[in-house]
Amino acid sequence: MQDLFDKIKKNMGEIGRYSKESHGYFTFPKLEGDISPRMVFRGRERLNWSLNNYLGLANHPEVRKADADAGAKYGFAMPMGARMMSGNTNLHEQLERELAAFVHKEDSILVNFGYQAMASAIDALVDRHDVIVYDAESHACILDGVRLHMGKRFVYTHNDMTSCEKQLQRAEKLVSDTGGSILVITEGVFGMSGNQGKLKEIVELKKKYNFRLFVDDAHGLGTMGKTGAGTGEEQGCQDGIDIYFGTFAKSFAMIGGFIASNEEVVTFLRYNMRSQIYAKSLPLPLVAGALKRMELIRNHPEFKTKLWEITNALQGGLKKAGFNIGTTTTPVTPVFLNGTVNEATNITFDLREKYNIFCSIVVYPVIPKGQIILRLIPTAVHTLEDVKYTVEAFSAVKDKLASGEYAKGGFAQVQG
Ligand SMILES: Cc1ncc(COP(=O)(O)O)c(C=O)c1O
């Protein structure tokens, strides 16, 4: 037997074990100033490509004013209690109606945190007789929801419809014994690769198999589809998505989210999602702030147009400069490089300190050893000059990586 704290001390976890070297620089960096493409990191302004402020709403004057006014008017305590008990308001209900209409569903339920809500909704929807079929590259919140599930779960190879069909066949066989149902879960936009989930193909499979489809469209809401209604709209299959999840953490540049579906399912979720029944309702300033954002998104399609102009310029520029950006078809822009974790830290250091570019970096153990992903998130408030500068800086970095210049040093120089 060992003391729990001794165990933790010996094993701080996959990422936590690097905390001493990385804290404050690679992990938990502090970006200061108004949220925009130019923010201060370690006392100096950097060109920032790391925030999911897709439509540039975070610092939009109308948004800032609405947030401030609502804060002053309501305070952050209001309403108190869970929605079911004492935390319901007309504004909560209005926002739910507007969100549902925006994503072409009958009704929606507001949630406080997207992550918690995804896991909790999955928990509420299925019981031990049911089977979950889900994409292997699903976000952690889906995986946690699946972990709560008491019945069987079958995972299919990322976006591989043959594999998905195989798992559906296994699931059908199983539920024919248990009398249960099948829930398929995937993402609209995969946040690391920028791949779209194959929603249209999955919806097509409904002709052969009896299941319901739950889509986490955290990155697709506001960025994809003609009106920004998401990846289902983009692929022409929004109706085939039975349960739609959107977060306020990205395009809405806020916190909270919603789950939309038909009226009965939303009512079921209202009365059965433990994370909402047993937790305080979203404070009114956030609800009022989300209503303002919804209004702006509906009335200003040019935000999305600008986002895509920057996205296309960035992705086109990187490809032209010989970069591998994988198979993205969305604003999420991964740049794939080969190198060690040490080289990755040196690249990031160089990008931040020499070129003043701040972007996210992903290395082992999140992805296989030897791979490096630099992830860029274009937004409607970046400029074409930002894109040009970044592609040139990345090209210089690529040359240095090829010449072995990043093979030495590492964490040490960050600390120095
Ligand atoms: C695909 C996906 N689902 C869910 C979430 C969680 O949403 P939230 O930040 O609202 O908890 C995220 C990250 O924000 C995400 O990228």
The ligand as a Tripos MOL2 file, in Angstrom:
@<TRIPOS>MOLECULE
LIG
   16    16     1     0     0
SMALL
NO_CHARGES

@<TRIPOS>ATOM
      1 C1        -14.8570   18.9570  -29.9220 C.3       1 LIG1
      2 C2        -15.0740   19.6070  -28.5800 C.ar      1 LIG1
      3 N1        -16.1090   19.2220  -27.8230 N.ar      1 LIG1
      4 C3        -16.3310   19.7710  -26.6260 C.ar      1 LIG1
      5 C4        -15.5120   20.7290  -26.1060 C.ar      1 LIG1
      6 C5        -15.7750   21.2600  -24.7340 C.3       1 LIG1
      7 O1        -16.5060   22.4210  -24.7580 O.3       1 LIG1
      8 P1        -16.4080   23.4800  -23.5570 P.3       1 LIG1
      9 O2        -15.1340   24.2240  -23.7260 O.co2     1 LIG1
     10 O3        -17.6470   24.3090  -23.7530 O.co2     1 LIG1
     11 O4        -16.4400   22.7250  -22.2790 O.co2     1 LIG1
     12 C6        -14.4150   21.1730  -26.8660 C.ar      1 LIG1
     13 C7        -13.5060   22.2140  -26.3760 C.2       1 LIG1
     14 O5        -13.8190   23.3070  -25.9800 O.2       1 LIG1
     15 C8        -14.2010   20.6060  -28.1380 C.ar      1 LIG1
     16 O6        -13.1690   20.9760  -28.8950 O.3       1 LIG1
@<TRIPOS>BOND
     1     1     2 1
     2     2     3 ar
     3     2    15 ar
     4     3     4 ar
     5     4     5 ar
     6     5     6 1
     7     5    12 ar
     8     6     7 1
     9     7     8 1
    10     8     9 2
    11     8    10 1
    12     8    11 1
    13    12    13 1
    14    12    15 ar
    15    13    14 2
    16    15    16 1
@<TRIPOS>SUBSTRUCTURE
     1 LIG1         1 GROUP 0 **** ****
